[in-house]
Amino acid sequence: MFARLSTYQGSPVPPGGDLTVLSEAIVKRVEDVPGFIGAYYLVDRATGKAVSLTLWEDEQTMRASESTAARIREETARREGQRIVSVESFEVGFSSLKP
C-alpha cells in the first residue's frame, strides 16, 4: 500500500465550522480513481494548517493517479482559500485501525 500526503495552509477554521460540507463531492471524485483505498483529512483549526492522506493499492496506481489528484487538489485548495505547501509520497510500512 502507498500513500500521498498533501499539506495545505489556509485561514484558521472556526471551532464550529463544518469540515464535511464538501467532503462527499471530493471523496466521490477520488473514489472513482483506480487503486484508491481510502482518505483522511486532518486540520488544525487554530492555525489553518491541513493535510490530506490518500491511500492506494500500490505504487503504480498511486503514480497513475497523479494528474487527476493534482487537479482535484488544486481546485479544492483554490475553492477553500488554501495554498498547497507540499505533496509527498510514501510506502505504508504498516497500518492499524481498530475494527
Contacts in CASP RR format, 6 or more apart in sequence:
PFRMAT RR
TARGET T0000
AUTHOR 0000-0000-0000
METHOD contacts of the structure
MODEL  1
MFARLSTYQGSPVPPGGDLTVLSEAIVKRVEDVPGFIGAYYLVDRATGKA
VSLTLWEDEQTMRASESTAARIREETARREGQRIVSVESFEVGFSSLKP
1 37 0 8 1.000
1 55 0 8 1.000
1 56 0 8 1.000
1 57 0 8 1.000
1 58 0 8 1.000
1 91 0 8 1.000
1 92 0 8 1.000
1 95 0 8 1.000
2 55 0 8 1.000
2 56 0 8 1.000
2 57 0 8 1.000
2 58 0 8 1.000
2 59 0 8 1.000
2 61 0 8 1.000
2 62 0 8 1.000
2 89 0 8 1.000
2 90 0 8 1.000
2 91 0 8 1.000
2 92 0 8 1.000
3 53 0 8 1.000
3 54 0 8 1.000
3 55 0 8 1.000
3 56 0 8 1.000
3 62 0 8 1.000
3 89 0 8 1.000
3 90 0 8 1.000
3 91 0 8 1.000
3 92 0 8 1.000
4 53 0 8 1.000
4 54 0 8 1.000
4 56 0 8 1.000
4 62 0 8 1.000
4 69 0 8 1.000
4 87 0 8 1.000
4 88 0 8 1.000
4 89 0 8 1.000
4 90 0 8 1.000
5 51 0 8 1.000
5 52 0 8 1.000
5 53 0 8 1.000
5 86 0 8 1.000
5 87 0 8 1.000
5 88 0 8 1.000
5 89 0 8 1.000
5 90 0 8 1.000
6 51 0 8 1.000
6 52 0 8 1.000
6 53 0 8 1.000
6 54 0 8 1.000
6 73 0 8 1.000
6 84 0 8 1.000
6 86 0 8 1.000
6 87 0 8 1.000
6 88 0 8 1.000
7 49 0 8 1.000
7 50 0 8 1.000
7 51 0 8 1.000
7 84 0 8 1.000
7 85 0 8 1.000
7 86 0 8 1.000
7 87 0 8 1.000
8 49 0 8 1.000
8 50 0 8 1.000
8 51 0 8 1.000
8 52 0 8 1.000
8 77 0 8 1.000
8 80 0 8 1.000
8 82 0 8 1.000
8 83 0 8 1.000
8 84 0 8 1.000
8 85 0 8 1.000
9 47 0 8 1.000
9 48 0 8 1.000
9 49 0 8 1.000
9 50 0 8 1.000
9 82 0 8 1.000
9 83 0 8 1.000
9 85 0 8 1.000
10 48 0 8 1.000
10 49 0 8 1.000
10 50 0 8 1.000
10 80 0 8 1.000
10 81 0 8 1.000
10 82 0 8 1.000
10 83 0 8 1.000
11 48 0 8 1.000
11 81 0 8 1.000
12 45 0 8 1.000
12 46 0 8 1.000
12 47 0 8 1.000
12 48 0 8 1.000
13 19 0 8 1.000
13 43 0 8 1.000
13 45 0 8 1.000
13 48 0 8 1.000
14 45 0 8 1.000
15 45 0 8 1.000
19 41 0 8 1.000
19 43 0 8 1.000
22 76 0 8 1.000
22 79 0 8 1.000
22 80 0 8 1.000
23 41 0 8 1.000
26 72 0 8 1.000
26 76 0 8 1.000
27 39 0 8 1.000
29 72 0 8 1.000
30 36 0 8 1.000
30 38 0 8 1.000
30 39 0 8 1.000
30 54 0 8 1.000
30 69 0 8 1.000
30 72 0 8 1.000
33 61 0 8 1.000
33 65 0 8 1.000
33 68 0 8 1.000
33 69 0 8 1.000
34 61 0 8 1.000
34 64 0 8 1.000
34 65 0 8 1.000
35 56 0 8 1.000
35 57 0 8 1.000
35 58 0 8 1.000
35 61 0 8 1.000
35 62 0 8 1.000
35 65 0 8 1.000
36 54 0 8 1.000
36 55 0 8 1.000
36 56 0 8 1.000
36 57 0 8 1.000
36 61 0 8 1.000
36 65 0 8 1.000
37 55 0 8 1.000
37 56 0 8 1.000
37 57 0 8 1.000
38 54 0 8 1.000
38 55 0 8 1.000
39 52 0 8 1.000
39 53 0 8 1.000
39 54 0 8 1.000
39 55 0 8 1.000
40 52 0 8 1.000
40 53 0 8 1.000
41 50 0 8 1.000
41 51 0 8 1.000
41 52 0 8 1.000
41 53 0 8 1.000
42 50 0 8 1.000
42 51 0 8 1.000
42 52 0 8 1.000
42 53 0 8 1.000
43 49 0 8 1.000
43 50 0 8 1.000
43 51 0 8 1.000
44 50 0 8 1.000
50 82 0 8 1.000
52 73 0 8 1.000
54 69 0 8 1.000
55 92 0 8 1.000
56 62 0 8 1.000
56 65 0 8 1.000
59 91 0 8 1.000
62 89 0 8 1.000
70 87 0 8 1.000
73 84 0 8 1.000
73 87 0 8 1.000
74 84 0 8 1.000
76 82 0 8 1.000
77 83 0 8 1.000
77 84 0 8 1.000
END
